[in-house]
Amino acid sequence: MENKEVSPNGPASAKRLKISKTQQETLLIALVSAAILGICGVLFVYFVKYINFNNKVIDAKDSAIVDYETTIKNIGVCSDKDRDGKISDEELNKCDPNSLNSSTMKGTLRYNVLVEMANNTDLETVALSSGQSGCYDENKQKINWQKIYDSAKDDKEKNRAVGMLKLCSSLRVIPDALPAQQNDLALMTSLNKIFDISNHSPSSLSPSGNASAGSSGISTIPVSLSVEADAETTLKVLDNIEKSIRTFDLRSAVISWSSQNFLTLRSQGVAYYTENTDLVETRKTVTANSNTKKE
């Protein structure tokens, strides 16, 4: 019996070679597919995060736009000419606050102050007897500075009209009731006026310390006053202090009868004024994660 050797290059060998190549191709395809799938997964996560981040940025911008728009509308800086409830970019670019007629800005701070409050007869503080120059004409008729303000053509005329409007209208109530700065001399003048209309010369009247800051932008000036007179005069002084348009808050008081049947009042109190306020711009930092920061 003869032994036949199988050729390494026979049909079986060729089949094994084909199977090996097929396995390699399959493995390569699987690897490439896995790589593509992985890249697609990474890109999908990235684009989802990118879209979410951009949505956050857009929402933050929209919120800022709404806040600015609300502020502009509430103050009365620009008018909504097309009455769509929004201040468009075109309206904002063409906005000139000095060209606006305050009487057409109903519902705004501008209208409430320059029209309603300025013309409120219940708050009127300027009288003919005051002799305030520029408030009345030669016929002793009150000059309508509101009308002059609305018809002014430039900033110089506007500023002058606003200044006279503050001085000659009910707007004078604001600085009279709550001054915009610490002014001890004006405070003493106010108290001295109260004593004058009460027909009494104070035995003691002076600031009693340094001003101190309070809450909500209101600061206080300590005041010390002393009244020694008959009961009717002392009570009249207290009554006029109570009626004063400027608030005097008496924190402590000692009342006693003297040997001359005088009522003596010694008190400590405070008067108020507003602090300087600045417009604070808020910065909002938007991040890709869930945290947002305001600066």
BELQUIUR-V907710 format. One line per field, one symbol per residue. psi: psi as a letter, one per 40 degrees, with the letter a starting at -180 (. if undefined). burial: 1 if it has 9 or more other C-alpha atoms within 8 Angstrom, else 0. A space follows every 10 residues. Layout:
# BELQUIUR-V907710
psi: ???
burial: ???
This chain:
# BELQUIUR-V907710
psi: hhhhhhhefa dddddddddd dddddddddd dddddddddd dddddddddd dddddddddd dddddddddd dddddfdiig defeeihidd dddehgdeei hdeefieidd dddecdddeh ddehehided fhhediaeef hhhgdddddd eididddddd dddddddeae eddddddgie ihgddddddd ddddddeefh hidhhiifai iiiaifehii hihhihhhai dddddddddd ddeidhhhhh diihhihide fihhhhihai iiiiihiihh hhhhhhidae hiih.
burial: 0000000000 0011000000 0000000000 0000000000 0000000010 0110011001 0000000010 0111111111 0000001000 1100100001 0100100111 1111111111 0001010000 0100111000 0000110111 0100001100 1101111111 1110111111 0000001100 1001110101 0100101000 1000001111 1111111111 0011011001 1000001101 0010000000 0111111111 1111100000 0001010000 00000
